Amino acid sequence: MEIHELVQEMNVLERQMSLYEEKYGVLSEEFYHALMAGHLGKFDEYDETRWDFLRWQGLYKTWEHRKREYMDIIRGREIATLLRFQPAY
């Protein structure tokens, strides 16, 4: 996957995660760590939150994976070599 495709996908994922962040009032990173630590089990009894949390978890894990791919690409490279420069003329 090209770096610009990773950036686009990460931005889409961030927009989707922001809907859950606004709905539940916490950032995705804190939500994910609480979920993985088992602190959100009481919400399993509610269908809406159970499905929201599954979707949110998937979005966050995918975002993390794409972030690692992005970092692997840019590590040790000059940003100038990665820019998609398109002159307006």
C-alpha positions in Angstrom: 0.0 0.0 0.0 1.3 3.4 -0.9 1.9 5.9 1.9 -0.7 8.3 0.6 -3.3 5.5 0.6 -2.3 4.8 4.3 -2.8 8.4 5.2 -6.2 8.5 3.5 -7.4 5.3 5.2 -6.1 6.5 8.6 -8.1 9.7 8.1 -11.3 7.8 7.3 -10.8 5.6 10.3 -10.2 8.6 12.5 -13.4 10.2 11.3 -15.3 7.0 12.1 -13.7 6.7 15.5 -14.5 10.3 16.3 -18.3 9.5 16.1 -17.8 7.0 19.0 -15.6 9.4 20.9 -18.3 12.0 20.7 -21.0 9.5 21.6 -19.2 8.0 24.6 -17.0 11.0 25.7 -13.6 9.4 25.7 -10.8 9.1 23.1 -10.3 5.9 21.3 -7.0 5.0 22.9 -8.4 5.2 26.4 -11.5 3.2 25.3 -9.3 0.5 23.8 -7.1 0.2 26.8 -10.1 0.0 29.2 -11.7 -2.6 27.0 -8.5 -4.7 26.8 -8.1 -4.5 30.6 -11.6 -5.8 31.1 -13.0 -2.7 32.6 -16.0 -2.4 30.3 -17.7 -5.8 30.9 -20.8 -4.3 32.5 -21.7 -2.8 29.1 -22.0 -6.2 27.4 -25.6 -6.5 28.6 -26.6 -3.7 26.4 -27.0 -4.6 22.7 -26.2 -1.1 21.4 -23.0 -0.6 23.4 -21.9 -4.2 22.7 -22.1 -3.6 18.9 -20.7 -0.1 19.2 -17.7 -1.4 21.2 -17.0 -4.2 18.8 -17.0 -1.8 15.8 -15.0 0.8 17.7 -12.4 -1.8 18.7 -12.1 -3.0 15.1 -11.6 0.6 13.9 -9.0 1.3 16.5 -7.1 -1.9 15.8 -7.1 -1.2 12.1 -6.0 2.3 12.7 -3.1 1.1 14.9 -2.0 -1.4 12.2 -2.1 1.3 9.5 -0.1 3.6 11.8 2.6 1.0 12.2 2.7 0.5 8.4 3.0 4.2 7.9 5.8 4.5 10.5 7.7 1.5 8.9 7.6 3.4 5.6 8.8 6.7 6.8 11.4 5.4 9.2 14.8 6.5 8.0 13.5 8.3 4.9 13.3 12.0 4.1 9.8 13.3 4.1 10.6 15.2 0.9 11.0 11.9 -1.0 7.5 10.8 0.1 5.5 13.9 -0.7 2.9 13.7 -3.5 3.9 17.0 -5.0 1.6 18.1 -7.9 2.4 21.5 -9.2 -0.6 23.7 -10.0 0.8 24.9 -13.3 
